[in-house]
C-alpha cells in the first residue's frame, strides 16, 4: 500500500509518498507560494537530488496535479502511474470535540472540520482546501483526516476546562484542546518500544520543542494534560509566541500602547517569545551563539525557556503521580545538546539524570540518561507523516 501524506497550508503544500510495506519514504516535497507569483515545487525522490520545478500554481488543485506529475515523471518520479497511490492521509489541525481519532473523510467529516474553522482560522480552511483539491484531482481514492487535537481528547475535564463561566464552554466550546498531538502520540509509543514495555504501563512526559513548543503528560498511553490550550499560543515560551501570561496584561497593553485587541494578539503570536525577549532571533541556534558572545538578553531567553520546560516536567510528574520517561523531540529537542543538558540538570531528586556522553547526539533515537537511572530520558525524532500514513492504512485495511 502506498499512502500520500498531505499537509496543506494557506499558500503551501507539503507531501510525502510512503510505501507502507517497508515504511520507506519514496519521495517528499513542498509546493510554495500557491496562488502567488514565483510559485514552485521542490521535489526530492529517495536517494536522488532535489528537483525544483518552477511553474504557476493558481490554487491547491494545480499544486496537487504538479505533485502527481512529479511523482510519475520518467526522470525523477518514483511510481509509474497515479493509480499506484492507494490512499491519501491529510493532516488537519483542529477537530474540536468532534474527533478523538482519525477518520475516513466524508461530506459530514468535511462539514465538521469547517465548523472548527473558528477555532483554527489560519489552518483548518487551508487543510480543507487541500482535501478538496485532492478529491478533485484523485476522484475515488480514499482519504483520511488525522487531527492534531485528537490525541488530547482523553484529557479529563479538570485538565481541559478554564475557570470561566461555564456557559462560555457550552456556547463557544472554550476549553483546552492541545496541539502537536500526532507528534506526542508517535514519540510516546516509540519510547515504550525502546523501553520494551507496554505503553499502558508507563508514565511519559513528551517535550516537543521547536519554534512552536508543547509538553504532554502521557499516562498509560493517553494524554492526560498538555501545555498548549484553546490555541497554540498558550503554554510555554516559544519562538515568537508568549506562552501563558496574566490575561489582564492584554487590556493593559492595549490601553497603554493604544493598540487594538487584534494588534495585541498579533504581538503575542508573532513578536514575543524568545525573539521578543532576546531581540536577536526566534532561532535557538542564533540565541546559543549570541549567548556565548555575552548577549545577556539571549541568555535570559534561553534561561526562561529551559526553566519553563523544567517546570512542566515537574508539574506533569505530579499530575501523573510519577514519571517513567522523559522524551525530547522536534527541531530544538532533537538537536540542542546543551539545552537538553541544562533542562535536565537539577532534576536528580526526581530520578532524572543526563549522561553528558550519551547526550552528545542529534536527530536519532538515543537514551541520554545515566546507566541505571530511575527515569529514562530519550531523544526521539518525531515522525508525524509516518503516523498519518499508519492511521490511514489502519482505517482503510
Secondary structure, DSSP 8 states (H G I E B T S, - for coil): -EEEEEEE-SS-EEEEEEETTTTEEEEEEEEESTTSTT-EEEEEETTS-EEEEE----SHHHHHHHHHHHHH-TTT-S-S-GGG--EEEEEES--TTT-SS-EE--HHHHHHHHHTTTTSTTTHHHHHHHHHHHHHHSTT-EEEEEETTGGGGG--HHHH--SS-HHHHHHH--S---S-HHHHHHHHHHHHHHHTS-GGG-EEEEEE-SSS-EEEEEETTEEEEES--SSTTSSS--SS---S--THHHHHHHHHHT--HHHHHHHHHHS-HHHHHHSS-S-HHHHHHHHHTT-HHHHHHHHHHHHHHHHHHHHHHHHHTS-SEEEEEHHHHHH-HHHHHHHHTT-GGGTB---TTTT---SS-EE-S-TT-SBEEEE----HHHHHHHHHHHHH-
